[in-house]
Amino acid sequence: MTDHPFIIWLDHESASGNPLLGGKFSNLAEMLAADFSVPPGFGVSTAAYHHFMDQAGLAAEATALLTSGSSVASSVIKGKASDMVAAIMSQPLPSDLETAIRHNYTSLEEKVGQKDVPVAVRSSGELEDLTGASFAGQYDTYLWIIGADSVLHHVRKCWASMFGEAVFSYRSGVEEAGGKQDIGICAGIQQMVEARAAGVMFTLDPLNGDRSKVAIEACWGLGEGVVKGDVTPSRFIIDKVTFEVIKRQIVSQLEEYAFDPKTGAVGLVPLAADHQDSACIADKEAVQLAKLGKHIEQRRSAPQDIEWAINQQGDIKILQVRPETVWSQRERSGLVSDVKSPIDHVLLRLSGVQMAKPPSEEGQP
């Protein structure tokens, strides 16, 4: 029996930064503790995962597989991983763990005042969404899951995603780069946001690394379309100092990701005709998002990659927060160029950052 809790609520005093919640969910707990608006939920901790694997007699084999290294033939790894997935999906859950998950799903129903509350079941690896972004986006998330039985099934699927073929391909690259490996995973259970619009936000311009800008990609419906690339998003660029919308690109959208009652699952459904050619978020909402993103960046002391949703009442919810891992790892001076606006140069000089002169200015006083 483990001394660590199987269940940790996002709003519990121990949740913020807790490694038992994995990177993704511990980040969300940090945001909630800082009074950002995060959907309520709880994590089925990495301790619960290890408890299940121990009781199922899979722990030693799983650890050996996860730490086997790229020297083992890929065909051997693929076969063993497939067997591990089948075992995780078929072995009985320990009764104490099953009871805990059912009880806390019922508590979430009571907390939000909704029977059979739809939830997202999100994988949260030990190293996922931390600085360096090991395994960021490699594990599975399941949307609009209803009922305790389905939640239990999808918790298993999150555990099994540790052994997916794509993850092992990614592991090989991490190993070659000298990175650490995940050996445990949390399954996060959160109330679904019935999104009017959703998307992603970078607290710098991902095209050129300009840290004086916030870049937003947005679509009607759930943000799954933006994350998967199935929906071409509308784009907004907001100045991080003046909060002026300096660029907007509104894209026609014919379908949205939403819960489809006909299939009982989330998928692409036709978008209402009066929405198809209109902006999914107003300029004032883009500015609200930018201010929120800047606040999160200041709190976390680094540029951020943020997933968000706006519900039918117009409330912004934070769904995921992780460090931006491309431009933010480059030296700050490397981001300064002659294409920046004059205010960038002024702000950098005031902050004491020395700017490299463009080639045309070399040798000039």
C-alpha positions as CSV (number, residue, x, y, z in Angstrom):
1,M,0.0,0.0,0.0
2,T,1.4,3.4,-1.0
3,D,1.8,6.3,1.5
4,H,1.0,8.7,-1.3
5,P,-2.6,9.7,-2.1
6,F,-4.4,8.2,-5.1
7,I,-6.5,11.3,-5.6
8,I,-5.5,15.0,-5.4
9,W,-8.0,17.8,-6.2
10,L,-6.7,20.7,-8.1
11,D,-7.7,23.1,-5.4
12,H,-6.1,21.2,-2.6
13,E,-3.3,23.0,-0.8
14,S,-0.8,20.3,-1.7
15,A,-1.6,20.3,-5.5
16,S,0.4,23.2,-6.8
17,G,3.6,21.9,-8.3
18,N,3.0,18.4,-6.9
19,P,4.9,15.8,-9.0
20,L,2.2,13.2,-8.2
21,L,-0.1,15.2,-10.6
22,G,2.4,15.1,-13.4
23,G,3.6,18.2,-15.2
24,K,0.3,19.2,-17.0
25,F,-2.0,18.9,-14.0
26,S,0.5,20.3,-11.4
27,N,0.8,23.4,-13.7
28,L,-3.0,23.8,-13.7
29,A,-3.1,23.5,-9.9
30,E,-0.5,26.3,-9.7
31,M,-2.8,28.5,-11.9
32,L,-5.8,27.7,-9.7
33,A,-3.8,28.6,-6.6
34,A,-2.9,31.9,-8.2
35,D,-6.7,32.6,-8.7
36,F,-6.8,32.0,-12.5
37,S,-10.0,30.4,-13.7
38,V,-9.4,26.7,-14.2
39,P,-12.2,24.1,-14.6
40,P,-12.6,22.1,-11.4
41,G,-11.2,18.6,-11.2
42,F,-8.9,16.1,-9.6
43,G,-5.9,14.0,-10.5
44,V,-5.7,10.2,-10.3
45,S,-2.1,10.4,-9.2
46,T,1.1,8.7,-10.4
47,A,0.9,6.8,-7.1
48,A,-2.4,5.4,-8.2
49,Y,-0.8,4.3,-11.5
50,H,2.1,2.6,-9.7
51,H,-0.4,0.9,-7.3
52,F,-2.3,-0.5,-10.2
53,M,0.8,-1.7,-12.0
54,D,2.1,-3.4,-8.8
55,Q,-1.2,-5.1,-8.0
56,A,-1.5,-6.3,-11.7
57,G,2.0,-7.7,-11.6
58,L,3.1,-5.4,-14.4
59,A,5.4,-3.0,-12.6
60,A,8.8,-4.6,-13.2
61,E,8.1,-5.4,-16.9
62,A,6.8,-1.8,-17.5
63,T,9.8,-0.2,-15.9
64,A,12.1,-2.4,-18.0
65,L,10.2,-1.6,-21.1
66,L,10.2,2.2,-20.4
67,T,14.0,2.2,-19.7
68,S,15.0,-0.4,-22.4
69,G,16.8,2.2,-24.6
70,S,16.9,2.5,-28.3
71,S,19.4,-0.3,-28.6
72,V,16.6,-2.8,-28.4
73,A,15.1,-3.6,-31.8
74,S,12.0,-1.5,-32.5
75,S,10.0,-4.6,-33.5
76,V,10.7,-6.1,-30.0
77,I,9.7,-2.9,-28.3
78,K,6.5,-2.6,-30.4
79,G,5.4,-6.2,-29.6
80,K,6.1,-5.8,-25.9
81,A,4.4,-2.4,-25.8
82,S,1.3,-3.8,-27.5
83,D,1.1,-6.6,-24.9
84,M,1.5,-4.0,-22.1
85,V,-1.4,-1.9,-23.5
86,A,-3.6,-5.0,-23.6
87,A,-2.7,-6.0,-20.1
88,I,-3.4,-2.5,-18.7
89,M,-6.8,-2.5,-20.4
90,S,-7.8,-5.9,-19.1
91,Q,-6.3,-6.4,-15.6
92,P,-8.8,-5.7,-12.7
93,L,-8.5,-2.4,-10.9
94,P,-7.6,-2.7,-7.1
95,S,-10.9,-2.2,-5.3
96,D,-9.6,0.6,-3.2
97,L,-8.5,2.5,-6.3
98,E,-11.8,2.0,-8.1
99,T,-13.8,3.1,-5.1
100,A,-11.7,6.2,-4.8
101,I,-12.2,7.2,-8.4
102,R,-15.9,6.6,-8.3
103,H,-16.3,8.5,-5.1
104,N,-14.4,11.5,-6.4
105,Y,-16.3,11.6,-9.7
106,T,-19.5,11.7,-7.6
107,S,-18.0,14.5,-5.5
108,L,-17.3,16.4,-8.8
109,E,-20.9,16.0,-9.8
110,E,-22.0,17.5,-6.4
111,K,-19.4,20.3,-6.7
112,V,-20.7,21.5,-10.0
113,G,-24.3,20.6,-9.5
114,Q,-24.7,18.3,-12.5
115,K,-25.4,14.5,-12.6
116,D,-23.3,12.6,-15.1
117,V,-21.1,15.7,-15.5
118,P,-19.1,15.5,-18.8
119,V,-15.3,15.6,-18.1
120,A,-12.0,15.6,-19.9
121,V,-9.7,12.8,-19.0
122,R,-6.2,14.1,-19.6
123,S,-2.9,12.3,-19.4
124,S,-0.3,14.1,-17.4
125,G,3.2,12.6,-17.5
126,E,5.8,13.2,-14.8
127,L,7.9,15.3,-17.1
128,E,5.2,16.6,-19.4
129,D,4.8,20.4,-19.9
130,L,7.8,21.2,-17.6
131,T,10.7,23.3,-18.7
132,G,12.3,21.6,-21.7
133,A,8.8,20.1,-22.6
134,S,9.8,16.5,-22.4
135,F,6.9,14.4,-23.7
136,A,4.7,17.5,-24.2
137,G,1.7,16.5,-26.2
138,Q,2.7,12.9,-26.6
139,Y,0.1,11.3,-24.4
140,D,-3.7,11.1,-24.9
141,T,-6.6,13.2,-23.8
142,Y,-10.3,12.2,-24.0
143,L,-13.1,14.7,-24.2
144,W,-16.8,14.6,-23.1
145,I,-16.5,11.5,-21.0
146,I,-19.7,10.8,-19.0
147,G,-20.3,8.5,-16.0
148,A,-18.0,6.8,-13.6
149,D,-17.7,3.6,-15.7
150,S,-16.5,5.5,-18.7
151,V,-14.1,7.6,-16.5
152,L,-12.5,4.4,-15.2
153,H,-12.1,3.1,-18.7
154,H,-10.4,6.2,-19.9
155,V,-8.1,6.5,-16.9
156,R,-6.8,3.1,-18.1
157,K,-6.4,4.5,-21.6
158,C,-4.3,7.3,-20.2
159,W,-2.1,4.9,-18.4
160,A,-1.8,2.8,-21.6
161,S,-0.8,5.8,-23.6
162,M,2.6,5.6,-21.9
163,F,3.2,2.6,-24.2
164,G,1.9,4.0,-27.5
165,E,4.0,3.5,-30.6
166,A,4.4,7.3,-31.2
167,V,5.6,7.8,-27.6
168,F,8.3,5.2,-28.0
169,S,9.5,6.9,-31.2
170,Y,9.6,10.2,-29.2
171,R,11.4,8.4,-26.4
172,S,14.2,7.4,-28.7
173,G,14.8,11.1,-29.6
174,V,14.7,12.1,-25.9
175,E,17.2,9.4,-25.0
176,E,19.6,10.5,-27.8
177,A,19.4,14.1,-26.6
178,G,20.3,13.0,-23.1
179,G,16.8,13.7,-21.7
180,K,15.0,12.0,-18.8
181,Q,12.2,9.5,-19.3
182,D,8.7,9.3,-17.8
183,I,8.1,6.2,-15.8
184,G,4.8,7.3,-14.2
185,I,1.6,9.1,-15.3
186,C,-1.3,10.9,-13.7
187,A,-4.8,10.9,-15.2
188,G,-6.5,14.3,-14.7
189,I,-10.3,14.5,-14.5
190,Q,-11.8,17.9,-15.2
191,Q,-15.2,19.3,-15.9
192,M,-15.6,19.9,-19.6
193,V,-16.0,23.5,-20.8
194,E,-18.9,23.9,-23.2
195,A,-16.8,26.2,-25.4
196,R,-18.2,28.8,-27.6
197,A,-14.6,29.4,-28.8
198,A,-11.2,28.0,-27.9
199,G,-7.6,27.9,-29.0
200,V,-4.0,28.5,-28.1
201,M,-2.0,31.5,-27.1
202,F,1.7,32.2,-27.1
203,T,3.1,35.0,-25.1
204,L,5.5,35.8,-27.9
205,D,5.2,35.8,-31.7
206,P,5.9,32.1,-32.6
207,L,6.9,33.2,-36.2
208,N,9.9,35.4,-35.1
209,G,10.2,35.2,-31.3
210,D,9.1,38.8,-30.7
211,R,8.4,38.9,-26.9
212,S,6.6,42.2,-27.1
213,K,3.6,40.5,-28.8
214,V,1.0,37.9,-27.8
215,A,-0.2,35.6,-30.6
216,I,-3.7,34.0,-30.4
217,E,-5.1,31.2,-32.6
218,A,-8.9,30.7,-32.1
219,C,-11.8,28.8,-33.6
220,W,-15.4,28.2,-32.9
221,G,-16.2,25.3,-30.6
222,L,-13.7,23.1,-28.8
223,G,-10.0,23.8,-29.3
224,E,-9.3,20.3,-30.5
225,G,-9.5,21.5,-34.0
226,V,-6.6,24.0,-33.5
227,V,-4.5,21.5,-31.5
228,K,-5.0,18.7,-34.1
229,G,-4.7,21.0,-37.1
230,D,-8.1,20.0,-38.5
231,V,-9.5,23.5,-38.3
232,T,-7.7,26.5,-39.8
233,P,-7.8,29.1,-36.9
234,S,-8.4,32.8,-37.0
235,R,-5.3,34.7,-35.8
236,F,-4.7,37.8,-33.7
237,I,-1.5,39.6,-32.8
238,I,-1.7,41.9,-29.7
239,D,1.0,44.3,-28.5
240,K,2.0,43.2,-25.0
241,V,2.6,46.8,-23.9
242,T,-0.2,48.9,-25.4
243,F,-2.7,45.9,-25.8
244,E,-3.6,47.1,-29.3
245,V,-4.8,44.4,-31.7
246,I,-2.2,45.1,-34.4
247,K,-3.1,42.2,-36.7
248,R,-6.2,40.0,-37.2
249,Q,-6.9,37.3,-39.8
250,I,-10.4,36.0,-39.7
251,V,-10.8,32.6,-41.4
252,S,-14.1,31.2,-42.7
253,Q,-15.0,28.1,-40.7
254,L,-17.6,25.6,-41.8
255,E,-17.3,23.0,-39.0
256,E,-16.5,23.0,-35.3
257,Y,-15.5,20.4,-32.8
258,A,-18.4,19.8,-30.4
259,F,-20.2,17.0,-28.7
260,D,-22.4,15.2,-31.2
261,P,-25.4,13.6,-29.5
262,K,-25.9,11.4,-32.6
263,T,-22.5,9.6,-32.0
264,G,-22.2,10.3,-28.3
265,A,-18.7,11.6,-28.9
266,V,-16.8,14.7,-29.8
267,G,-16.3,15.3,-33.5
268,L,-16.5,17.8,-36.3
269,V,-20.1,19.0,-36.8
270,P,-21.5,21.7,-39.1
271,L,-21.1,25.2,-37.8
272,A,-24.1,27.5,-37.7
273,A,-24.3,29.5,-40.9
274,D,-24.3,32.9,-39.1
275,H,-20.9,32.0,-37.5
276,Q,-19.1,30.7,-40.5
277,D,-17.7,33.9,-41.8
278,S,-17.6,35.9,-38.5
279,A,-14.9,36.2,-35.8
280,C,-15.2,33.6,-33.1
281,I,-13.8,36.1,-30.6
282,A,-14.2,39.8,-30.4
283,D,-11.2,42.2,-30.3
284,K,-12.0,42.9,-26.6
285,E,-11.8,39.2,-25.8
286,A,-8.5,38.9,-27.7
287,V,-7.2,41.7,-25.5
288,Q,-8.5,40.0,-22.3
289,L,-6.7,36.9,-23.4
290,A,-3.5,38.8,-24.0
291,K,-3.6,40.5,-20.6
292,L,-4.2,37.1,-19.0
293,G,-1.3,35.6,-21.0
294,K,1.0,38.4,-19.9
295,H,0.0,37.9,-16.3
296,I,0.7,34.1,-16.5
297,E,4.1,34.8,-18.2
298,Q,5.0,37.2,-15.4
299,R,4.1,34.7,-12.8
300,R,6.0,31.9,-14.4
301,S,9.0,34.1,-15.5
302,A,9.1,32.8,-19.0
303,P,7.1,32.9,-22.3
304,Q,4.2,30.5,-22.2
305,D,2.1,28.2,-24.5
306,I,-1.5,28.4,-23.2
307,E,-4.6,26.5,-24.1
308,W,-7.9,28.4,-23.3
309,A,-11.6,28.3,-23.9
310,I,-14.4,30.8,-23.6
311,N,-17.7,29.3,-22.4
312,Q,-21.2,30.2,-23.6
313,Q,-21.4,32.8,-20.8
314,G,-18.2,34.5,-22.1
315,D,-15.9,33.4,-19.2
316,I,-12.3,32.6,-20.1
317,K,-11.0,29.2,-18.8
318,I,-7.4,28.1,-18.7
319,L,-7.0,24.5,-19.9
320,Q,-3.3,24.1,-20.1
321,V,-0.1,26.1,-19.4
322,R,3.4,25.1,-20.3
323,P,6.7,26.9,-21.2
324,E,7.2,27.9,-24.8
325,T,10.1,25.8,-25.9
326,V,11.4,27.2,-29.2
327,W,12.2,30.9,-29.1
328,S,12.4,31.2,-25.3
329,Q,15.4,28.9,-25.1
330,R,17.4,31.2,-27.4
331,E,19.4,34.1,-26.1
332,R,17.4,37.2,-25.7
333,S,19.7,39.3,-27.9
334,G,19.1,36.9,-30.8
335,L,15.5,38.0,-30.9
336,V,16.3,41.6,-31.7
337,S,16.2,42.6,-35.3
338,D,15.6,45.6,-37.5
339,V,12.1,44.4,-38.2
340,K,10.9,45.2,-34.6
341,S,9.0,48.3,-33.8
342,P,10.7,51.3,-32.3
343,I,9.0,50.6,-28.9
344,D,10.9,47.3,-28.7
345,H,14.3,49.0,-29.0
346,V,13.3,51.7,-26.4
347,L,12.1,49.1,-23.9
348,L,15.2,46.9,-24.4
349,R,17.5,49.9,-23.9
350,L,15.6,51.0,-20.7
351,S,16.0,47.5,-19.4
352,G,19.7,47.5,-19.9
353,V,19.7,44.9,-22.7
354,Q,22.4,45.5,-25.3
355,M,21.1,45.1,-28.8
356,A,23.2,43.9,-31.7
357,K,23.4,46.5,-34.5
358,P,22.0,45.5,-37.9
359,P,24.7,44.8,-40.5
360,S,24.0,48.2,-42.1
361,E,25.0,49.9,-38.8
362,E,28.2,48.0,-38.1
363,G,31.1,50.3,-37.8
364,Q,28.9,53.4,-37.1
365,P,29.0,55.3,-33.8
